[in-house]
């Protein structure tokens, strides 16, 4: 049998919250650091095409190595908190397939900035700076990288480095911007970089420096925390000019240095070209854009893009005729709780500009057709900027809801664009932006969920009308089918968050006019009016919203708070009939480890189920709704049976459990799940064991008989802590069960398990079905796995009989969503049959 197919359908991940972590290559790919990985994103296809995994610490800086012939880059350099610099080299001339890498080891602190230039014979000179107060120079030759020089800055720090070639020569020059408010210039002589100048003018830490060669001269842009940008020009002086300068006073605006190479002496001068003042806060990034040539004509002049913590990007360019640098375009001013931009990039053709923010989000603007000064927000990838703790599918399998330690809840769904055969996944709503780290989430119906955070409260959210309408537009689902429940008339229009609160307040149609009137009113009517809440503005979307709309206009109103737990929330689950919700919190004593049951209609507490002595780590209702399974840090599991009569409120009693003398797991049980027929359940533990449990005797258990729940499988040792497990809701064609196991190392393993035909036999049929490779796996712990509750791939729909239906040819596929501590949500396509 051929190996089964595991495809990566989507990766949701955002940029790390550091400067210098995003770089846009001339080949069109955007490289950025995300947790311990480097992601390569195609802004036209709107998907991550590759993930480079090798770092063991946070990636702090990424830089494409630009070629002098302006061709597509073949090398990428990254640096991280693991104190390493890694050179990535494309195989077969492009990234996305196999990628080679060479590590540069030598720094004793996190690497914060890198740059590189090409030498002859495919060699590279690499400059890197780190928190160990040094700048290191490396020579990369093929599969070897050697440190050729270490420049120490004593107690100071260099924030950014940039390499270029001196005008008219093959001599590299390096600019270093540091916390002493100076730009230090180094020139290579006899194989070593020697300091030649220190450029003064900035009055605070220099955050970014970047060279560009234009019309035979070198231009250097520098930005700093003094809110200013300075542009310097480095030119080669002729011999006559050099001799004249030797006997005459040097002007204050010009600094000169000489270079002796191979017996010849060259003179270079650096002048301050201009000072750009327009930002109102620290300027973190600058990026040059060469003139774009289209059809033999120059499309636009040289321009400079800058990004600041004042939440704006500015595109600067010299005026025609006067040559005075002026502001051409200003974009940004993003609302919500963002704190500004860490860096900026511009596309090779100059038609798109990109910024990455304090909260890791990417912000993209696209130039309107033939309108140089008109820029519009564009669709771009998004994701959590901290560990993703939990996720779940909606009952119809059309979207994924995830929560994370970045205090947000995010809503992912496929979007099928015109002329595109395959849909791409995007975040279309951020229902909750909280003040505590999120820990757990469960869907209660199609457009209602309950979530828990590092607080003692569960919160229930319900979709607003504006979201349902936009979801129908983007996903291509008929709006009538989404509103078929009949209670759509009561849906609020949207939600807003009070300035001093954590609860999303519903906004109804009548409130929108009041909000508009209040915005036009000057002054404050009361003390509380001084703290304005974020105003909701209804959107009509045909494509996923940009980041600023996600922050402010896609919240869901909170409909209920559930009080009763004594410590931080840890896990939550709901039954398939949407009648009952179970929740548990962190606990170090039995009195706090109780599972609380809530009515999903009245949101009244129904029961408190006590058995465990430590935190219940996960719960799962059986698909038929008869049982509730709970697993715990105390290495035990408990099974609770629903014993209420139809039409009465849910009531559960302890059915069976493991004890200290009957426990099989020897470490924390992290995860559990049920088979689709409710016959078996599976547990996974830190002890590397995965076990299937059930009534293996084959006989039914009467109400007065002792239940015969015991292991029905042999113990599967997966070789690492099994942090998550999930059973595919659709049996394989050979009547076996397909299980996904997530490991602490970040890998996802697929196994098939066939129940033994012999009662009590230990030789149950475990077989490895597949696993994620190094590029597909998470780089940190797999926190949660969840199979799509429908066959096929979400977004793959055709018209059948006048109604939308899943493509029957697509039914050989199932989808698996994975949440990782590496800040990413991954969706895999898994083929149920190996062809």
N, C-alpha and C positions, 0 to 999 in steps of 0.2 A: 504494500500500500504506500502510495506517495505521501510525502509529508503534508499535513493540513496547512491551509493558508491562513496566516494572521497578518492582516493589513492594518496600517495606521490610518484611520479615517480622519482624525482631527487631534490637534494638540492646542490646548488653550493655556498660554503662558505669557506673562508680561516681563518687561525689562527689570533688571535689578535696580535698586534705588541708589545708584552711584553715578557720578559724572563719567564721561568717556566710555560708556558701556554700549553705545549704539554706533554702527558704522554702515553707510550705504555704499555698496560697491558699484563699479561701472557696468558690471554685468546685470544690474537690476536687483540683486538680492540685498536685503537688509539683514545684517548680522547683529545680534544683540545677546548679552549675557542674561540668562534666566536661571537663578539659583546656581547649581554647580555645572550648568550646561551652556553651550553656545547654540542658539537657535538661528536658522537661516530662513528668512521669511520672504515670500514673493508677494509684493504689494499689488501686483496685477491679478494674479490668481487668488490672492487673499487667503493663503494658507502657508503653514510651515512646511518646507520641503525637506528639511533635514535637521537633526539635532546631534551636535557633537559632544560626546560624553568622554571626558578624561580628567577634568579637574576634580579635586577632592575638597575644595572650598568654594566659597562664593566667587563667581566671575565678576571682576570689578572693571575690566576694560577690554574692549574689542576694537581691532583696527584692521581694515583691509590693507594689503600692501599694493599700492597703485603702481601700475607699470608705466614706464616712460613713453611707450608707444600708445598710451591711452586705451589699450585693449582690456579685455575682461581679466580680472585678477585671478591668479592661480594660488595665492598664499593669503592666509589670514592669521593674525597674531592675537592672542588673548592672554590676560594675566588675572590672577585670582588671589583670594585670601589663603590659598595653600602655598603661597610664596613662590609660585612657579609661573613661568612664561611658557606658553605652548604655541608652536608654529604648526598650523594646519595647511596641508598641501593637497590640492585637488588631484585626483587620479583621472586620467583620460581627459584632462583639460577642463573639468567642471566639477562643482560641488553638488552634492545630493546623492551620490553613490558612495563608493569606497573613498575614504579620506585618510591620508597618512598624516602622522603628527610626530613632532620632535619636541621633547621637553627641555627647557632651559632652567636648571636648578642652581641656585646660588644666593638669592635674596633670603634675608632672615626676617622679613616682615611682609605683610600683604602688598601685592603689586597693585598700584593705583593707575598707572598710565603706561601705554606702549606706543611705539611707532617704528616703522621700518622702511627701508628703501632697497631697491634692487641694485646689485652689482652685476658685472659680467659673469657669464657662465652659470646663471641661475643661483648666484649667491645673494645673501641678504645681510645687511647691517641692521641690527635691531637695537633699539634703545628702550630701556624700561626703568621706571622709577617706583620706589616702594617706601613704606613707612619706616624702613631701616635707615632713612636719611641718605640713601645712595642712589645714583644713577648707574646702571650697568649697561655696557655695550657688548653685544654678542655678534659673532660671525656664524651664520648658518650656511652650511655647505652640504646639500643633499640630505643625508640622514643624521648629520652631526651638527650640534650647536655648541660653540665654545665661547666662554666669557673672555673677552680680550682686554677689558678695562673696567675698573670700578672707580667712580668719582664720588667722593664723600662730601656731604654738605654739613658735616658737624651735627649741630643740634637743629638744623633747619630741615624743611621738607620741600620737595619739588612736587608740585601738583600736576604738571603736564609737561610733556616733551614732544618735540616735532623735529623731523629730519628732512633735509632737502640737499640740493647741490648748489654750490656757489656759482654765480653767473659765469658762463663761458669756461667752466672747468669741470673736472671730474672729482672735485674735492667735496666731501660731505660736510654740512654745517648743521649743528644741533642747537635748538633753542630750548631753554629750561625756564619755566615759570614757577616761582616758589613763594613761600610765606614771608620772604623778606621784601616783597613788593618790587623785586627786580627781575629782569629777564637776562639770563646768563647765556651768552653765545659761545659755543665751542666749535672749533674747526679742527679737522683731522690733519695731522702733520706727522710724517714718519710712522704711520700706523696707529698713532695715539691722538685722542681728542684733547686739545689745549684750549684753555679759556682765553678769549681775545677781547671781549667786551661785556659790560654790565649795563643794560639799558634801564634808566630810571624814569619815573614819571607817574606810575601808579602809586596809590596811597594805601593800598590794602592788598591782601593775598591775591595772587594771580591764579585764576582758576583754569584758564585755557590759553593755549598758543597754537597757531597753525600757519605753516608756510604755503605759499603758492608762487609758481613761476609765471610771470606775465610780461610779454613784450621784452624778454631778455633780462628783466630785473626780478629780484625776489621781493615779495611782499610778505610781511609777518603781521598777523592780527593777534592781539592779546586782549583778554578780558579779565576783569577783576571784581573783587567785592566792593570796590569803590564806585560801582555802578557804571563805569566807563569802559569804552573800547578804544584801543589805540592801534593805529595802522602804521607800521614802519616799512621803510623801503631800503633794501640793501642793493647797492650797485657797484659795479667794477669801475674803478677810476683808470683813466689812460695814464701812460707813463709821464706825460707832461704835467697832467693834473697832480699826479702823485708827487713829482719833484717840487711843484709849486706849493703843495701842502706842507712839505717838509720845512720850508723857510717862512711860511706865513702862519698867522694865528688861525687855529681851527674855530670855525663858528660854533656857537653853542648848540645849534640845531643839527650839527653833523658830527658823528664820531667815526674815526678812521682806524683801521687795523691793516697790517701787512701780513702777507703769507709768502713764505719762501718754499718752493717746491721744485726739486730737480735743478737747483741753481738759479731758478728764475724767481723774481720777486713781484708779487701782485699787490695792488692796493685796493681796498674795498671801503666804502663809506656807508654808514647807516644814518638815515634821517627820519624824523617823525613826519609822516605823511598827513595824518589827521587824527583828531580826537572826536569820537562819536558819543554824544550824550543824548539819551532818549529813554533809557530804562530807569525805573524807580527803585530797583532792588538789585541785589547781587547778580552779576552776569556770569553764568556758569559755562556757557559754550559759545564758540564762534566756528563758522564753517564757510569756506570759500566756494564760489561757483564760477567756473570759467565761462566765458561767452559761448553760447550755443550756436553752432553753425548749421543752418538748414538750407539745402538747395544752393550751397555756395555762398550764401549771405549770412552775415552775423545776425543772429536772432535777438540777442540782447547783450548788454555790456557786462563787464566784470561786476560781480555782486558779492556781498558778504551777509551771511545770515547769523543772527545772534539770538540766544535764548536766556531768559532771566527768571529769577524767582518772583518777579512781579506778574507772572502768569502770561507773559507775552513773548512772541518772537517778532523780530524786526528784520526786514530785508533792506540792506543799505546798498546804494550804488552811486557812482559819480554822475553829476549832471552833465548833459551834453553841452559842450562849449566851455563852461567855467571849470569843469572837473571837480567841483566841490561835492563832497560826499553828503548825501541827504537820505532821509528815510523814504523808501519807496512803498513798502507795505508793512502793516502791523496786523498780526493775527493773535488770537488767544483770548485773554481775559476770561479764562475758564471759571465757571462758578463752582458751587459746592464746597467741599472741604479740602480741596487741593492746596498745595503750598508752592506752586510754581514749577518751572522747568529746569531740568538738570543738564540738558544738552539738546543739540539740533543737528539735522542733516538735511541735505537737499538731493533730489534725484539727479541722475546723470544728465537728463534732458532739461532739467530746471522746471519741470511742470508740477512737481510735488515737493512739499516741504514737510518735515517730520520733527516732532519734539517728544522727549520722554520726560515724565513728570516725577515729582517727589513720591507719588503713590504708584510708580511703576508703569502707569498707563502710557501707551503710545498715542499721540495726537497727530493726525494727518490732515493736511490741507492740499487741495488740488486747484491748479490754476484754471480758471474758466477759459473756454476756447477763444483764442485771439484777444483776450482781455488781460493784459499784463498785471493790472492792479486789482483784479477781482479774484479772490481765493475763497473756496468753499470747503467746509469740513468734509472729509471722506471716510469711508468705511475702512477700518483697520482692526487687526487682531487685538484681543484683550484677554485678561486672565487675572487670577489672584496674585497678590504680591507677597503672600506668606503661605504657610502650609495649608493645604486643602484637607479639611478634617472629615468631611462626609459628602455624599452625593446620593441622588436617587432619580429614577425616571418617573415621568408622569404615567398614570394608568394606561394611556393610549400610546405611550412610547414615542411621543413627538418632541419632547424636550428633556433636558437634564437640568436639575437644580442642584447647586453645590454651595457649601458653606466653608469658610476658612478662618484661619487665625488673623487674617487681615480685616476682620470685623465686617465682612460683607457676605451677602447672599446673592448668587449670580445665576442667571437664567440663559442657557445655551440652546439654540435650535438651528436646524439647517435652513439655509436660504438658497433657493434656486434662482439664479439670475438668468436673464434672457440670453440666448445663444450659448448657454453653458449646459453641458450634458450632466455634470456632476454638481450637486449642491455643496456649498461650503458652510461650515458651522460658525455662528457668531453669537455674541452676547447681545440680547435685545432688551433685557430688563435687569435692573439691580433692585430687587424688591425691598431689600433691607440693608441699610448702612448703620451699623450699630456702634455702641461705645464699649463693647466687650468682645473678646475673641469668640467666634462662633464655633460650636462643637458638633451639633447634630441637627438633622432635618428629616422630615417625613412628609410625604404628600398625603393629604386627606381629601380625596376627590381630585378632579382634574385641575382646578384652579384655586386650590386652597392648601396651605401647608402650615406645619407647626415646626418651630425651630427653638433650639436651646443654646445658650452661650455661657460664658463664665460668670453667670449670675444665677440666682435661685429661682428664676422665673422662666416659664415657657411662654412663647408668644405665638399667636395664631394670626395668619395673614390671608387675605382674600384678594383675588385679582380685581382691579378696577376695570371699568368699561373701556377706557382708552387703551389699556393693554390688550384686552381681548380683540378689539378691532384691529390694532396694529399687528398682533400675532397672526390673525387671519390673513392680512395683506402679505406679510413677509413669508409665511409658511405655505401659502396657497391653499389653506383650508377654508371651506365655505363658512362664512360668519354665522349662518343660520344653524349649522350643526354645533357650533360652539355655544350658542345661546339657547339651545334646545331645552335647557332645564326649566325655563319659564320664570326664573327669579332674576333675570337680567335687568328688569325695571328697577330693582333696588340697588344695583351696583353703583357705587360712587364713580365720579369721572376720573379721579386720580387720588394722589396723596401728597402730603407735604410734612416736613419735620419741624416742630417748634425749635427755636434757636437754643433753648435751654432744656430740651427734653430728648428722650430716646424713642418715643412712640410716634409712629407714622399716623398722622391725622387724616381722616377721609376728607376729600374735597368733592362736593357735589356741584351740579351744574349751576345752581344759584350762587354758589360761593365764588365762581370764576369772575362774575361781574363785580363782586365786592372787592376781590383782590385787585382788579384793574383800577377801581376807584381809589383804593387805599394807596396804590402806587403814585397816584396823582396828587395826593394830599400831602402838604408840607407840615412839618411839626409833628409832635407826638401828643396823642390824646391821654395817655396814661404812662406810668413808669414801665409797665410791661411792653408797651409798644416800642420802646427804645431797642428791644432785642427782636429784630425782624426774623421771621421764619422764612425758610426757603419756599419761594412761590412756585406752585405747579402751573405749568402751561401745557395744555393738551396738544399733542402732536399727531399729525397724520403721516404715517411712515409707510414707505414702499421699500425701504432698505433699512438695515440695522442702524441704530442711532449712534452718533459720535459720543465721545466720553463725557462731554459736558451735559448732554441730555440724559445719559445714563445716571449721572450723579444726582440730577435734580428732578427730572420729569418722568422717571420710570418706577418710582416707589409704589409699593402696594400698601393699602391701608391696613392697620392693625385692628383686628376685630375682638381680640380677647387676650387677657393675661391669665396664666394659670399659676397660682401660688400653692406651695405645699412642701417643696423640697428645702432641705436645710443647708445644702452646699451647691457648688457649681454644677450645672447640668452636664451630663456626659453622653447619654444616648436616648433616642426616642424611636418609637415604631407605631405603625397604624395597621389595622386589619384590612383585608381586601374589600369588606363591605362598608368601610368608612363609618363604622359605628363606635369604635373604641380606640383610644390612643394610650400607649404605655410609655412611661418615662422613668429615668433613673438618674441619680446624681453621684458625684464623687463621694466616697465613704470609706472611713477607716474603722467603723463600728457597725454592728448589725442593725442598730436602730436607725442609721442613716442610709443603709443599703436597700431599703424596701423599694419595690417597684410600685409606682402609683398608676392607677387606671383612671382615665377620664372619658366621659361621654363626648363623642364627636358631634353631637347635636346640641346639647345644652351646655357643654364644657364644664359640667359639674364633676367633682372628684367622686369616683364610684367605689374604689377599693384601694387598700394598701396591702401588697403581697410581700410578706417577710419570709426570707429563708437564708439569703446570702449574708456573709459577714464583711465583705469588702465590695468595692465598686463593681456594679454590673456593667460590663463593657459593651455588650450588644444584646439586643432582643430581636425576635422575629416571630410573627404570627404565621401559623400554617396557612397555606393557600385556601383550605376549606374553612378557616376561621375557628376551628375547634380547639386549637392549642396555642399557647404562648410559650416560647422557649426563651430562657435567659441564661447567659454565660457570664462568668465573673472572674475577677482577680483572685478569688479564693480557690481557683482551679476546679471549680465545680460547675455543673449546670443544673437547672431546675426546669421542669415541664409542668405547666398549669393548664387545666382543662376547663373549657367553658361549659357550665352546667345549668345555665338558665333556660327557661322555657321560651319558645318563640313569642315575640311581642313584649317581652319584659326586658328590663335593663340588663346589660351584660354582667355576668358574675363568673369569676374564675376561682378554682380551688386547686391546691397542689396535687398533681397527679403522680409524679415520680421525680426522682432526683438522684444524683450521685452524692456519696458521702466520702469522708476521709478514707474509709476502708474499701470503698468501691471505685474511687476515682482512677481514671486511666491517665489523664493528663497530669504532668508533674510541674508545670509552670502555668502562668497566666493564660486563660483561654481568651483569645482576642476577638474571635468572630464566630458566627454561626449562620446557617441558612437551611431552608427546607427544599426537598425535591417537589416538583410541581404536582405530584399526586398525593402529597402529604403523608406518604408512607415512611419516609426517612428524613432525618436531619443530619447535618454535618457540622463538626466543630473543628477549629484550628487554633493552635496554641504556640506560645513562645518555645515550647519544648520540641518544635519542628514537626509535630505530629498532626496529621489530618485523619479524622475518624468519622465514619458513617454509623449512625445509630438507628435502631428501629426494633420492631417486634419480629425478631428473627425466627421465633418458633413456628410462625405461620398460622397459629390459632388465635382466635379473637379473645379479648380479655373482658371478662364480665365485670360488673360494677363492684363486686365483692372480692374479686381476685387480685392478686398482686400483679401489677403490670410487668411485662417481660421486656422492657426496653434495655437493650445491651448492644455492644458493638456488632454491627453486621458486616464490617469490612475488616480486612487486615489493617494494621496500623501503617499508614503511609508516612514515611520519613522524607520530607522535602528538602532536607539539608540546611535549612535556615529557619529562623523564626517566622512562622506563618501568621502574618498580621491581619490577613483578610481572606475570606472564602465566600464564594457565591456559586449557586447551582443554576445552570441554564434551565429556563422554564420549559424548554422543548427537548424531549428525549431524542437521542440520536437514532438514525434509521435502524441500527442493530439493537435497539431497545436498551442501550446503556445510558447512563447519566453523564453529562458533561459538566465538569467542575473547573472553576478558575480559582487559583490560589495565589494571593499576593504575598510577597516576601519582604522581610526587613531590608534586604539588599536593593529592592526596587524592581526585581523581576516579577513577571506574571507567568505562572505555569498553568497549562491546561492538561487535565487528566480525564480519562473515561473510567467510570466504575460500573461494573455489571454485578448485580446481586447474585450471590452464590445459589445454585440450585439445591445444594445440600444444606439442611438446617444446621446451624451452629458451626459450619465449616469456616476456617480462618483463611482459606485460600481464595478469597474474593478477587475478582479480576480487576486489578488496577493496571492501567496502561497509560503511558505518557502520550499525549495527543499533540502537544506543541508547547512553545514558549516564546516569549519576546526576546529579540536579539539585543545586542548592546545599545543600538541606536533607538530601539523602541522602548526599552525599559526606563522606569524612573531611576533617578540617581539617589533617592532616599526612600524611606519606608512607604510601601503601598498602604494607605490608610483605609480605603474602602473600595470594593468592587461591586458592580451592579449590572446585571444583564438586562437588555431591553425586553420588555414584556410582550413584544410582538415580533413575529418573524420578519426577516428582511432588514433593509437599511433605511433609517429614518430619512425622509425627504425624497426617497425613490418611489414616486407615485405615478400612476397612469390613469387615464379615464376608462372606466369599465361600466357599461350600462348606464351612462349618465352620471355616475358617482365616482369619487376618487377611491381607488383601491390599491393595496400594495401589489407590486408587480410579482406575478407568480414565479417568474424566472428568477426573481431575487430571493425567493424563500429558502434557498440553500444557505443563505447567510444569516447570522445572528450578530448582534452588536453588544460589546462589553464596554462599560464606562469604568474608568479607574481614577481614583483620587490619590495624589501623592503628597508626601511632606516636602517634595521638591517644587512646590507651588503650582504644579500643573494638573490639569484635567485632560486625560487622554481617552479617546474613543477608538476602539479596535473593531474591525470587521473580521469575524471568525467564520470560516466555512465549516458547515456541519458535516460535510462529506468530503473526504480526500479523493480528488479525482486522479 
